[in-house]
Amino acid sequence: PLWYYILKEAEVLEDGLRMGPVGSRIVGEVFIGLLKADKDSYLTVNKNWKPTLPSATPGDFEITDLLKFAGVVPPLQ
């Protein structure tokens, strides 16, 4: 089953610390789909919106940057 593949992929490729490419892609696509479907999301209300929070690479903002900023996940090694 897909859920087993995603868990095994994370274990084998990322030592179980984070999702692998397939799991990450599915989660990312779900987030994007939810944001596009929500008429009140920032993607619909302001199409030119860009995040201004600090990021690991200037000009490149990732979900891990948001989680670090929120204090819910320590920086990964």
mmCIF file of the N, C-alpha and C atoms, coordinates in Angstrom:
data_MODEL
# 
_entry.id   MODEL 
# 
loop_
_atom_site.group_PDB 
_atom_site.id 
_atom_site.type_symbol 
_atom_site.label_atom_id 
_atom_site.label_alt_id 
_atom_site.label_comp_id 
_atom_site.label_asym_id 
_atom_site.label_entity_id 
_atom_site.label_seq_id 
_atom_site.pdbx_PDB_ins_code 
_atom_site.Cartn_x 
_atom_site.Cartn_y 
_atom_site.Cartn_z 
_atom_site.occupancy 
_atom_site.B_iso_or_equiv 
_atom_site.pdbx_formal_charge 
_atom_site.auth_seq_id 
_atom_site.auth_comp_id 
_atom_site.auth_asym_id 
_atom_site.auth_atom_id 
_atom_site.pdbx_PDB_model_num 
ATOM 1   N N  . PRO A 1 1  ? 0.823   -1.210 0.000  1.00 0.00 ? 1  PRO A N  1 
ATOM 2   C CA . PRO A 1 1  ? 0.000   0.000  0.000  1.00 0.00 ? 1  PRO A CA 1 
ATOM 3   C C  . PRO A 1 1  ? 0.862   1.268  0.000  1.00 0.00 ? 1  PRO A C  1 
ATOM 4   N N  . LEU A 1 2  ? 0.280   2.333  -0.468 1.00 0.00 ? 2  LEU A N  1 
ATOM 5   C CA . LEU A 1 2  ? 1.005   3.601  -0.577 1.00 0.00 ? 2  LEU A CA 1 
ATOM 6   C C  . LEU A 1 2  ? 1.541   4.078  0.763  1.00 0.00 ? 2  LEU A C  1 
ATOM 7   N N  . TRP A 1 3  ? 0.735   4.006  1.821  1.00 0.00 ? 3  TRP A N  1 
ATOM 8   C CA . TRP A 1 3  ? 1.188   4.501  3.120  1.00 0.00 ? 3  TRP A CA 1 
ATOM 9   C C  . TRP A 1 3  ? 2.425   3.750  3.590  1.00 0.00 ? 3  TRP A C  1 
ATOM 10  N N  . TYR A 1 4  ? 2.497   2.442  3.326  1.00 0.00 ? 4  TYR A N  1 
ATOM 11  C CA . TYR A 1 4  ? 3.673   1.667  3.719  1.00 0.00 ? 4  TYR A CA 1 
ATOM 12  C C  . TYR A 1 4  ? 4.887   2.102  2.898  1.00 0.00 ? 4  TYR A C  1 
ATOM 13  N N  . TYR A 1 5  ? 4.704   2.302  1.611  1.00 0.00 ? 5  TYR A N  1 
ATOM 14  C CA . TYR A 1 5  ? 5.811   2.751  0.761  1.00 0.00 ? 5  TYR A CA 1 
ATOM 15  C C  . TYR A 1 5  ? 6.366   4.080  1.270  1.00 0.00 ? 5  TYR A C  1 
ATOM 16  N N  . ILE A 1 6  ? 5.471   5.011  1.615  1.00 0.00 ? 6  ILE A N  1 
ATOM 17  C CA . ILE A 1 6  ? 5.902   6.333  2.083  1.00 0.00 ? 6  ILE A CA 1 
ATOM 18  C C  . ILE A 1 6  ? 6.689   6.214  3.386  1.00 0.00 ? 6  ILE A C  1 
ATOM 19  N N  . LEU A 1 7  ? 6.219   5.375  4.310  1.00 0.00 ? 7  LEU A N  1 
ATOM 20  C CA . LEU A 1 7  ? 6.954   5.169  5.561  1.00 0.00 ? 7  LEU A CA 1 
ATOM 21  C C  . LEU A 1 7  ? 8.306   4.509  5.310  1.00 0.00 ? 7  LEU A C  1 
ATOM 22  N N  . LYS A 1 8  ? 8.342   3.512  4.445  1.00 0.00 ? 8  LYS A N  1 
ATOM 23  C CA . LYS A 1 8  ? 9.594   2.814  4.146  1.00 0.00 ? 8  LYS A CA 1 
ATOM 24  C C  . LYS A 1 8  ? 10.568  3.735  3.417  1.00 0.00 ? 8  LYS A C  1 
ATOM 25  N N  . GLU A 1 9  ? 10.061  4.537  2.508  1.00 0.00 ? 9  GLU A N  1 
ATOM 26  C CA . GLU A 1 9  ? 10.898  5.506  1.792  1.00 0.00 ? 9  GLU A CA 1 
ATOM 27  C C  . GLU A 1 9  ? 11.565  6.457  2.783  1.00 0.00 ? 9  GLU A C  1 
ATOM 28  N N  . ALA A 1 10 ? 10.796  6.937  3.749  1.00 0.00 ? 10 ALA A N  1 
ATOM 29  C CA . ALA A 1 10 ? 11.346  7.837  4.764  1.00 0.00 ? 10 ALA A CA 1 
ATOM 30  C C  . ALA A 1 10 ? 12.415  7.129  5.593  1.00 0.00 ? 10 ALA A C  1 
ATOM 31  N N  . GLU A 1 11 ? 12.164  5.881  5.939  1.00 0.00 ? 11 GLU A N  1 
ATOM 32  C CA . GLU A 1 11 ? 13.131  5.121  6.732  1.00 0.00 ? 11 GLU A CA 1 
ATOM 33  C C  . GLU A 1 11 ? 14.428  4.896  5.959  1.00 0.00 ? 11 GLU A C  1 
ATOM 34  N N  . VAL A 1 12 ? 14.319  4.482  4.707  1.00 0.00 ? 12 VAL A N  1 
ATOM 35  C CA . VAL A 1 12 ? 15.493  4.124  3.910  1.00 0.00 ? 12 VAL A CA 1 
ATOM 36  C C  . VAL A 1 12 ? 16.272  5.352  3.438  1.00 0.00 ? 12 VAL A C  1 
ATOM 37  N N  . LEU A 1 13 ? 15.568  6.348  2.921  1.00 0.00 ? 13 LEU A N  1 
ATOM 38  C CA . LEU A 1 13 ? 16.248  7.502  2.327  1.00 0.00 ? 13 LEU A CA 1 
ATOM 39  C C  . LEU A 1 13 ? 16.597  8.603  3.322  1.00 0.00 ? 13 LEU A C  1 
ATOM 40  N N  . GLU A 1 14 ? 15.817  8.725  4.395  1.00 0.00 ? 14 GLU A N  1 
ATOM 41  C CA . GLU A 1 14 ? 15.998  9.853  5.311  1.00 0.00 ? 14 GLU A CA 1 
ATOM 42  C C  . GLU A 1 14 ? 16.196  9.419  6.759  1.00 0.00 ? 14 GLU A C  1 
ATOM 43  N N  . ASP A 1 15 ? 16.552  8.166  6.975  1.00 0.00 ? 15 ASP A N  1 
ATOM 44  C CA . ASP A 1 15 ? 16.738  7.618  8.323  1.00 0.00 ? 15 ASP A CA 1 
ATOM 45  C C  . ASP A 1 15 ? 15.520  7.834  9.217  1.00 0.00 ? 15 ASP A C  1 
ATOM 46  N N  . GLY A 1 16 ? 14.350  7.928  8.619  1.00 0.00 ? 16 GLY A N  1 
ATOM 47  C CA . GLY A 1 16 ? 13.116  8.117  9.369  1.00 0.00 ? 16 GLY A CA 1 
ATOM 48  C C  . GLY A 1 16 ? 12.925  9.509  9.939  1.00 0.00 ? 16 GLY A C  1 
ATOM 49  N N  . LEU A 1 17 ? 13.812  10.452 9.591  1.00 0.00 ? 17 LEU A N  1 
ATOM 50  C CA . LEU A 1 17 ? 13.730  11.809 10.147 1.00 0.00 ? 17 LEU A CA 1 
ATOM 51  C C  . LEU A 1 17 ? 12.740  12.697 9.408  1.00 0.00 ? 17 LEU A C  1 
ATOM 52  N N  . ARG A 1 18 ? 12.530  12.431 8.139  1.00 0.00 ? 18 ARG A N  1 
ATOM 53  C CA . ARG A 1 18 ? 11.614  13.240 7.322  1.00 0.00 ? 18 ARG A CA 1 
ATOM 54  C C  . ARG A 1 18 ? 11.113  12.380 6.174  1.00 0.00 ? 18 ARG A C  1 
ATOM 55  N N  . MET A 1 19 ? 10.138  12.872 5.471  1.00 0.00 ? 19 MET A N  1 
ATOM 56  C CA . MET A 1 19 ? 9.594   12.119 4.343  1.00 0.00 ? 19 MET A CA 1 
ATOM 57  C C  . MET A 1 19 ? 10.561  12.124 3.169  1.00 0.00 ? 19 MET A C  1 
ATOM 58  N N  . GLY A 1 20 ? 10.415  11.126 2.330  1.00 0.00 ? 20 GLY A N  1 
ATOM 59  C CA . GLY A 1 20 ? 11.190  11.048 1.104  1.00 0.00 ? 20 GLY A CA 1 
ATOM 60  C C  . GLY A 1 20 ? 10.491  11.811 -0.005 1.00 0.00 ? 20 GLY A C  1 
ATOM 61  N N  . PRO A 1 21 ? 10.961  11.672 -1.244 1.00 0.00 ? 21 PRO A N  1 
ATOM 62  C CA . PRO A 1 21 ? 10.407  12.426 -2.366 1.00 0.00 ? 21 PRO A CA 1 
ATOM 63  C C  . PRO A 1 21 ? 8.916   12.184 -2.628 1.00 0.00 ? 21 PRO A C  1 
ATOM 64  N N  . VAL A 1 22 ? 8.470   10.935 -2.573 1.00 0.00 ? 22 VAL A N  1 
ATOM 65  C CA . VAL A 1 22 ? 7.060   10.653 -2.876 1.00 0.00 ? 22 VAL A CA 1 
ATOM 66  C C  . VAL A 1 22 ? 6.152   11.210 -1.783 1.00 0.00 ? 22 VAL A C  1 
ATOM 67  N N  . GLY A 1 23 ? 6.474   10.926 -0.523 1.00 0.00 ? 23 GLY A N  1 
ATOM 68  C CA . GLY A 1 23 ? 5.668   11.438 0.581  1.00 0.00 ? 23 GLY A CA 1 
ATOM 69  C C  . GLY A 1 23 ? 5.642   12.955 0.614  1.00 0.00 ? 23 GLY A C  1 
ATOM 70  N N  . SER A 1 24 ? 6.796   13.572 0.393  1.00 0.00 ? 24 SER A N  1 
ATOM 71  C CA . SER A 1 24 ? 6.876   15.037 0.382  1.00 0.00 ? 24 SER A CA 1 
ATOM 72  C C  . SER A 1 24 ? 6.041   15.628 -0.738 1.00 0.00 ? 24 SER A C  1 
ATOM 73  N N  . ARG A 1 25 ? 6.102   15.000 -1.894 1.00 0.00 ? 25 ARG A N  1 
ATOM 74  C CA . ARG A 1 25 ? 5.338   15.496 -3.046 1.00 0.00 ? 25 ARG A CA 1 
ATOM 75  C C  . ARG A 1 25 ? 3.839   15.437 -2.781 1.00 0.00 ? 25 ARG A C  1 
ATOM 76  N N  . ILE A 1 26 ? 3.379   14.333 -2.214 1.00 0.00 ? 26 ILE A N  1 
ATOM 77  C CA . ILE A 1 26 ? 1.951   14.186 -1.929 1.00 0.00 ? 26 ILE A CA 1 
ATOM 78  C C  . ILE A 1 26 ? 1.493   15.237 -0.926 1.00 0.00 ? 26 ILE A C  1 
ATOM 79  N N  . VAL A 1 27 ? 2.231   15.415 0.159  1.00 0.00 ? 27 VAL A N  1 
ATOM 80  C CA . VAL A 1 27 ? 1.856   16.417 1.166  1.00 0.00 ? 27 VAL A CA 1 
ATOM 81  C C  . VAL A 1 27 ? 1.879   17.815 0.557  1.00 0.00 ? 27 VAL A C  1 
ATOM 82  N N  . GLY A 1 28 ? 2.920   18.133 -0.203 1.00 0.00 ? 28 GLY A N  1 
ATOM 83  C CA . GLY A 1 28 ? 3.005   19.445 -0.850 1.00 0.00 ? 28 GLY A CA 1 
ATOM 84  C C  . GLY A 1 28 ? 1.856   19.704 -1.803 1.00 0.00 ? 28 GLY A C  1 
ATOM 85  N N  . GLU A 1 29 ? 1.526   18.711 -2.616 1.00 0.00 ? 29 GLU A N  1 
ATOM 86  C CA . GLU A 1 29 ? 0.419   18.867 -3.569 1.00 0.00 ? 29 GLU A CA 1 
ATOM 87  C C  . GLU A 1 29 ? -0.913  19.057 -2.853 1.00 0.00 ? 29 GLU A C  1 
ATOM 88  N N  . VAL A 1 30 ? -1.097  18.374 -1.724 1.00 0.00 ? 30 VAL A N  1 
ATOM 89  C CA . VAL A 1 30 ? -2.335  18.548 -0.949 1.00 0.00 ? 30 VAL A CA 1 
ATOM 90  C C  . VAL A 1 30 ? -2.417  19.969 -0.408 1.00 0.00 ? 30 VAL A C  1 
ATOM 91  N N  . PHE A 1 31 ? -1.318  20.486 0.163  1.00 0.00 ? 31 PHE A N  1 
ATOM 92  C CA . PHE A 1 31 ? -1.315  21.866 0.669  1.00 0.00 ? 31 PHE A CA 1 
ATOM 93  C C  . PHE A 1 31 ? -1.638  22.855 -0.447 1.00 0.00 ? 31 PHE A C  1 
ATOM 94  N N  . ILE A 1 32 ? -0.989  22.707 -1.580 1.00 0.00 ? 32 ILE A N  1 
ATOM 95  C CA . ILE A 1 32 ? -1.231  23.620 -2.701 1.00 0.00 ? 32 ILE A CA 1 
ATOM 96  C C  . ILE A 1 32 ? -2.677  23.525 -3.171 1.00 0.00 ? 32 ILE A C  1 
ATOM 97  N N  . GLY A 1 33 ? -3.194  22.308 -3.274 1.00 0.00 ? 33 GLY A N  1 
ATOM 98  C CA . GLY A 1 33 ? -4.584  22.123 -3.683 1.00 0.00 ? 33 GLY A CA 1 
ATOM 99  C C  . GLY A 1 33 ? -5.559  22.774 -2.722 1.00 0.00 ? 33 GLY A C  1 
ATOM 100 N N  . LEU A 1 34 ? -5.301  22.638 -1.429 1.00 0.00 ? 34 LEU A N  1 
ATOM 101 C CA . LEU A 1 34 ? -6.173  23.270 -0.429 1.00 0.00 ? 34 LEU A CA 1 
ATOM 102 C C  . LEU A 1 34 ? -6.124  24.790 -0.535 1.00 0.00 ? 34 LEU A C  1 
ATOM 103 N N  . LEU A 1 35 ? -4.935  25.337 -0.709 1.00 0.00 ? 35 LEU A N  1 
ATOM 104 C CA . LEU A 1 35 ? -4.803  26.793 -0.826 1.00 0.00 ? 35 LEU A CA 1 
ATOM 105 C C  . LEU A 1 35 ? -5.474  27.319 -2.088 1.00 0.00 ? 35 LEU A C  1 
ATOM 106 N N  . LYS A 1 36 ? -5.345  26.590 -3.189 1.00 0.00 ? 36 LYS A N  1 
ATOM 107 C CA . LYS A 1 36 ? -5.979  27.021 -4.440 1.00 0.00 ? 36 LYS A CA 1 
ATOM 108 C C  . LYS A 1 36 ? -7.496  26.910 -4.377 1.00 0.00 ? 36 LYS A C  1 
ATOM 109 N N  . ALA A 1 37 ? -8.004  25.929 -3.629 1.00 0.00 ? 37 ALA A N  1 
ATOM 110 C CA . ALA A 1 37 ? -9.451  25.721 -3.535 1.00 0.00 ? 37 ALA A CA 1 
ATOM 111 C C  . ALA A 1 37 ? -10.132 26.685 -2.569 1.00 0.00 ? 37 ALA A C  1 
ATOM 112 N N  . ASP A 1 38 ? -9.365  27.274 -1.656 1.00 0.00 ? 38 ASP A N  1 
ATOM 113 C CA . ASP A 1 38 ? -9.931  28.176 -0.648 1.00 0.00 ? 38 ASP A CA 1 
ATOM 114 C C  . ASP A 1 38 ? -10.050 29.582 -1.221 1.00 0.00 ? 38 ASP A C  1 
ATOM 115 N N  . LYS A 1 39 ? -11.260 30.081 -1.351 1.00 0.00 ? 39 LYS A N  1 
ATOM 116 C CA . LYS A 1 39 ? -11.469 31.413 -1.937 1.00 0.00 ? 39 LYS A CA 1 
ATOM 117 C C  . LYS A 1 39 ? -10.904 32.529 -1.065 1.00 0.00 ? 39 LYS A C  1 
ATOM 118 N N  . ASP A 1 40 ? -10.608 32.248 0.203  1.00 0.00 ? 40 ASP A N  1 
ATOM 119 C CA . ASP A 1 40 ? -10.065 33.260 1.102  1.00 0.00 ? 40 ASP A CA 1 
ATOM 120 C C  . ASP A 1 40 ? -8.567  33.095 1.362  1.00 0.00 ? 40 ASP A C  1 
ATOM 121 N N  . SER A 1 41 ? -7.916  32.162 0.678  1.00 0.00 ? 41 SER A N  1 
ATOM 122 C CA . SER A 1 41 ? -6.489  31.950 0.927  1.00 0.00 ? 41 SER A CA 1 
ATOM 123 C C  . SER A 1 41 ? -5.669  33.089 0.321  1.00 0.00 ? 41 SER A C  1 
ATOM 124 N N  . TYR A 1 42 ? -4.462  33.226 0.789  1.00 0.00 ? 42 TYR A N  1 
ATOM 125 C CA . TYR A 1 42 ? -3.596  34.291 0.284  1.00 0.00 ? 42 TYR A CA 1 
ATOM 126 C C  . TYR A 1 42 ? -3.276  34.111 -1.194 1.00 0.00 ? 42 TYR A C  1 
ATOM 127 N N  . LEU A 1 43 ? -3.339  32.896 -1.710 1.00 0.00 ? 43 LEU A N  1 
ATOM 128 C CA . LEU A 1 43 ? -3.095  32.688 -3.139 1.00 0.00 ? 43 LEU A CA 1 
ATOM 129 C C  . LEU A 1 43 ? -4.215  33.267 -3.994 1.00 0.00 ? 43 LEU A C  1 
ATOM 130 N N  . THR A 1 44 ? -5.428  33.290 -3.459 1.00 0.00 ? 44 THR A N  1 
ATOM 131 C CA . THR A 1 44 ? -6.571  33.822 -4.192 1.00 0.00 ? 44 THR A CA 1 
ATOM 132 C C  . THR A 1 44 ? -6.706  35.325 -3.978 1.00 0.00 ? 44 THR A C  1 
ATOM 133 N N  . VAL A 1 45 ? -6.542  35.761 -2.734 1.00 0.00 ? 45 VAL A N  1 
ATOM 134 C CA . VAL A 1 45 ? -6.750  37.165 -2.383 1.00 0.00 ? 45 VAL A CA 1 
ATOM 135 C C  . VAL A 1 45 ? -5.626  38.046 -2.922 1.00 0.00 ? 45 VAL A C  1 
ATOM 136 N N  . ASN A 1 46 ? -4.383  37.603 -2.792 1.00 0.00 ? 46 ASN A N  1 
ATOM 137 C CA . ASN A 1 46 ? -3.237  38.405 -3.224 1.00 0.00 ? 46 ASN A CA 1 
ATOM 138 C C  . ASN A 1 46 ? -2.278  37.509 -4.000 1.00 0.00 ? 46 ASN A C  1 
ATOM 139 N N  . LYS A 1 47 ? -2.426  37.463 -5.300 1.00 0.00 ? 47 LYS A N  1 
ATOM 140 C CA . LYS A 1 47 ? -1.621  36.560 -6.134 1.00 0.00 ? 47 LYS A CA 1 
ATOM 141 C C  . LYS A 1 47 ? -0.132  36.915 -6.139 1.00 0.00 ? 47 LYS A C  1 
ATOM 142 N N  . ASN A 1 48 ? 0.224   38.135 -5.773 1.00 0.00 ? 48 ASN A N  1 
ATOM 143 C CA . ASN A 1 48 ? 1.626   38.558 -5.764 1.00 0.00 ? 48 ASN A CA 1 
ATOM 144 C C  . ASN A 1 48 ? 2.278   38.417 -4.395 1.00 0.00 ? 48 ASN A C  1 
ATOM 145 N N  . TRP A 1 49 ? 1.585   37.785 -3.437 1.00 0.00 ? 49 TRP A N  1 
ATOM 146 C CA . TRP A 1 49 ? 2.120   37.640 -2.091 1.00 0.00 ? 49 TRP A CA 1 
ATOM 147 C C  . TRP A 1 49 ? 3.401   36.825 -2.089 1.00 0.00 ? 49 TRP A C  1 
ATOM 148 N N  . LYS A 1 50 ? 4.386   37.283 -1.325 1.00 0.00 ? 50 LYS A N  1 
ATOM 149 C CA . LYS A 1 50 ? 5.641   36.561 -1.146 1.00 0.00 ? 50 LYS A CA 1 
ATOM 150 C C  . LYS A 1 50 ? 5.940   36.543 0.350  1.00 0.00 ? 50 LYS A C  1 
ATOM 151 N N  . PRO A 1 51 ? 6.417   35.422 0.892  1.00 0.00 ? 51 PRO A N  1 
ATOM 152 C CA . PRO A 1 51 ? 6.752   35.376 2.315  1.00 0.00 ? 51 PRO A CA 1 
ATOM 153 C C  . PRO A 1 51 ? 7.934   36.284 2.619  1.00 0.00 ? 51 PRO A C  1 
ATOM 154 N N  . THR A 1 52 ? 7.922   36.886 3.802  1.00 0.00 ? 52 THR A N  1 
ATOM 155 C CA . THR A 1 52 ? 9.011   37.781 4.191  1.00 0.00 ? 52 THR A CA 1 
ATOM 156 C C  . THR A 1 52 ? 9.732   37.284 5.439  1.00 0.00 ? 52 THR A C  1 
ATOM 157 N N  . LEU A 1 53 ? 9.463   36.073 5.860  1.00 0.00 ? 53 LEU A N  1 
ATOM 158 C CA . LEU A 1 53 ? 10.123  35.519 7.036  1.00 0.00 ? 53 LEU A CA 1 
ATOM 159 C C  . LEU A 1 53 ? 11.557  35.130 6.695  1.00 0.00 ? 53 LEU A C  1 
ATOM 160 N N  . PRO A 1 54 ? 12.422  35.036 7.716  1.00 0.00 ? 54 PRO A N  1 
ATOM 161 C CA . PRO A 1 54 ? 13.798  34.615 7.450  1.00 0.00 ? 54 PRO A CA 1 
ATOM 162 C C  . PRO A 1 54 ? 13.830  33.197 6.879  1.00 0.00 ? 54 PRO A C  1 
ATOM 163 N N  . SER A 1 55 ? 14.767  32.962 5.978  1.00 0.00 ? 55 SER A N  1 
ATOM 164 C CA . SER A 1 55 ? 14.892  31.635 5.376  1.00 0.00 ? 55 SER A CA 1 
ATOM 165 C C  . SER A 1 55 ? 16.355  31.212 5.341  1.00 0.00 ? 55 SER A C  1 
ATOM 166 N N  . ALA A 1 56 ? 16.573  29.918 5.189  1.00 0.00 ? 56 ALA A N  1 
ATOM 167 C CA . ALA A 1 56 ? 17.934  29.384 5.153  1.00 0.00 ? 56 ALA A CA 1 
ATOM 168 C C  . ALA A 1 56 ? 18.707  29.937 3.964  1.00 0.00 ? 56 ALA A C  1 
ATOM 169 N N  . THR A 1 57 ? 18.036  30.082 2.837  1.00 0.00 ? 57 THR A N  1 
ATOM 170 C CA . THR A 1 57 ? 18.638  30.633 1.628  1.00 0.00 ? 57 THR A CA 1 
ATOM 171 C C  . THR A 1 57 ? 17.867  31.890 1.254  1.00 0.00 ? 57 THR A C  1 
ATOM 172 N N  . PRO A 1 58 ? 18.503  33.062 1.282  1.00 0.00 ? 58 PRO A N  1 
ATOM 173 C CA . PRO A 1 58 ? 17.778  34.295 0.948  1.00 0.00 ? 58 PRO A CA 1 
ATOM 174 C C  . PRO A 1 58 ? 17.069  34.188 -0.401 1.00 0.00 ? 58 PRO A C  1 
ATOM 175 N N  . GLY A 1 59 ? 15.788  34.565 -0.415 1.00 0.00 ? 59 GLY A N  1 
ATOM 176 C CA . GLY A 1 59 ? 15.004  34.515 -1.639 1.00 0.00 ? 59 GLY A CA 1 
ATOM 177 C C  . GLY A 1 59 ? 14.359  33.168 -1.909 1.00 0.00 ? 59 GLY A C  1 
ATOM 178 N N  . ASP A 1 60 ? 14.690  32.162 -1.103 1.00 0.00 ? 60 ASP A N  1 
ATOM 179 C CA . ASP A 1 60 ? 14.126  30.821 -1.274 1.00 0.00 ? 60 ASP A CA 1 
ATOM 180 C C  . ASP A 1 60 ? 13.474  30.420 0.037  1.00 0.00 ? 60 ASP A C  1 
ATOM 181 N N  . PHE A 1 61 ? 12.154  30.405 0.075  1.00 0.00 ? 61 PHE A N  1 
ATOM 182 C CA . PHE A 1 61 ? 11.409  30.135 1.295  1.00 0.00 ? 61 PHE A CA 1 
ATOM 183 C C  . PHE A 1 61 ? 10.772  28.762 1.219  1.00 0.00 ? 61 PHE A C  1 
ATOM 184 N N  . GLU A 1 62 ? 11.018  27.926 2.213  1.00 0.00 ? 62 GLU A N  1 
ATOM 185 C CA . GLU A 1 62 ? 10.465  26.575 2.246  1.00 0.00 ? 62 GLU A CA 1 
ATOM 186 C C  . GLU A 1 62 ? 9.621   26.383 3.500  1.00 0.00 ? 62 GLU A C  1 
ATOM 187 N N  . ILE A 1 63 ? 8.823   25.324 3.520  1.00 0.00 ? 63 ILE A N  1 
ATOM 188 C CA . ILE A 1 63 ? 7.957   25.053 4.663  1.00 0.00 ? 63 ILE A CA 1 
ATOM 189 C C  . ILE A 1 63 ? 8.779   24.854 5.933  1.00 0.00 ? 63 ILE A C  1 
ATOM 190 N N  . THR A 1 64 ? 9.984   24.296 5.817  1.00 0.00 ? 64 THR A N  1 
ATOM 191 C CA . THR A 1 64 ? 10.821  24.118 7.004  1.00 0.00 ? 64 THR A CA 1 
ATOM 192 C C  . THR A 1 64 ? 11.204  25.454 7.615  1.00 0.00 ? 64 THR A C  1 
ATOM 193 N N  . ASP A 1 65 ? 11.361  26.494 6.784  1.00 0.00 ? 65 ASP A N  1 
ATOM 194 C CA . ASP A 1 65 ? 11.645  27.829 7.309  1.00 0.00 ? 65 ASP A CA 1 
ATOM 195 C C  . ASP A 1 65 ? 10.479  28.328 8.159  1.00 0.00 ? 65 ASP A C  1 
ATOM 196 N N  . LEU A 1 66 ? 9.263   28.081 7.709  1.00 0.00 ? 66 LEU A N  1 
ATOM 197 C CA . LEU A 1 66 ? 8.076   28.478 8.466  1.00 0.00 ? 66 LEU A CA 1 
ATOM 198 C C  . LEU A 1 66 ? 7.997   27.715 9.787  1.00 0.00 ? 66 LEU A C  1 
ATOM 199 N N  . LEU A 1 67 ? 8.252   26.425 9.751  1.00 0.00 ? 67 LEU A N  1 
ATOM 200 C CA . LEU A 1 67 ? 8.196   25.618 10.971 1.00 0.00 ? 67 LEU A CA 1 
ATOM 201 C C  . LEU A 1 67 ? 9.271   26.037 11.969 1.00 0.00 ? 67 LEU A C  1 
ATOM 202 N N  . LYS A 1 68 ? 10.472  26.355 11.491 1.00 0.00 ? 68 LYS A N  1 
ATOM 203 C CA . LYS A 1 68 ? 11.533  26.846 12.379 1.00 0.00 ? 68 LYS A CA 1 
ATOM 204 C C  . LYS A 1 68 ? 11.132  28.178 12.990 1.00 0.00 ? 68 LYS A C  1 
ATOM 205 N N  . PHE A 1 69 ? 10.581  29.075 12.175 1.00 0.00 ? 69 PHE A N  1 
ATOM 206 C CA . PHE A 1 69 ? 10.144  30.387 12.652 1.00 0.00 ? 69 PHE A CA 1 
ATOM 207 C C  . PHE A 1 69 ? 9.062   30.235 13.720 1.00 0.00 ? 69 PHE A C  1 
ATOM 208 N N  . ALA A 1 70 ? 8.151   29.281 13.529 1.00 0.00 ? 70 ALA A N  1 
ATOM 209 C CA . ALA A 1 70 ? 7.068   29.039 14.487 1.00 0.00 ? 70 ALA A CA 1 
ATOM 210 C C  . ALA A 1 70 ? 7.571   28.341 15.749 1.00 0.00 ? 70 ALA A C  1 
ATOM 211 N N  . GLY A 1 71 ? 8.788   27.818 15.707 1.00 0.00 ? 71 GLY A N  1 
ATOM 212 C CA . GLY A 1 71 ? 9.366   27.163 16.872 1.00 0.00 ? 71 GLY A CA 1 
ATOM 213 C C  . GLY A 1 71 ? 8.836   25.762 17.123 1.00 0.00 ? 71 GLY A C  1 
ATOM 214 N N  . VAL A 1 72 ? 8.289   25.130 16.099 1.00 0.00 ? 72 VAL A N  1 
ATOM 215 C CA . VAL A 1 72 ? 7.723   23.794 16.288 1.00 0.00 ? 72 VAL A CA 1 
ATOM 216 C C  . VAL A 1 72 ? 8.647   22.676 15.822 1.00 0.00 ? 72 VAL A C  1 
ATOM 217 N N  . VAL A 1 73 ? 9.739   23.021 15.192 1.00 0.00 ? 73 VAL A N  1 
ATOM 218 C CA . VAL A 1 73 ? 10.689  21.998 14.758 1.00 0.00 ? 73 VAL A CA 1 
ATOM 219 C C  . VAL A 1 73 ? 12.099  22.589 14.848 1.00 0.00 ? 73 VAL A C  1 
ATOM 220 N N  . PRO A 1 74 ? 13.034  21.844 15.424 1.00 0.00 ? 74 PRO A N  1 
ATOM 221 C CA . PRO A 1 74 ? 14.409  22.345 15.458 1.00 0.00 ? 74 PRO A CA 1 
ATOM 222 C C  . PRO A 1 74 ? 15.041  22.229 14.079 1.00 0.00 ? 74 PRO A C  1 
ATOM 223 N N  . PRO A 1 75 ? 16.069  23.020 13.800 1.00 0.00 ? 75 PRO A N  1 
ATOM 224 C CA . PRO A 1 75 ? 16.755  22.897 12.504 1.00 0.00 ? 75 PRO A CA 1 
ATOM 225 C C  . PRO A 1 75 ? 17.286  21.478 12.327 1.00 0.00 ? 75 PRO A C  1 
ATOM 226 N N  . LEU A 1 76 ? 17.119  20.924 11.130 1.00 0.00 ? 76 LEU A N  1 
ATOM 227 C CA . LEU A 1 76 ? 17.607  19.576 10.844 1.00 0.00 ? 76 LEU A CA 1 
ATOM 228 C C  . LEU A 1 76 ? 19.084  19.622 10.508 1.00 0.00 ? 76 LEU A C  1 
ATOM 229 N N  . GLN A 1 77 ? 19.792  18.595 10.888 1.00 0.00 ? 77 GLN A N  1 
ATOM 230 C CA . GLN A 1 77 ? 21.235  18.550 10.661 1.00 0.00 ? 77 GLN A CA 1 
ATOM 231 C C  . GLN A 1 77 ? 21.551  18.043 9.279  1.00 0.00 ? 77 GLN A C  1 
# 
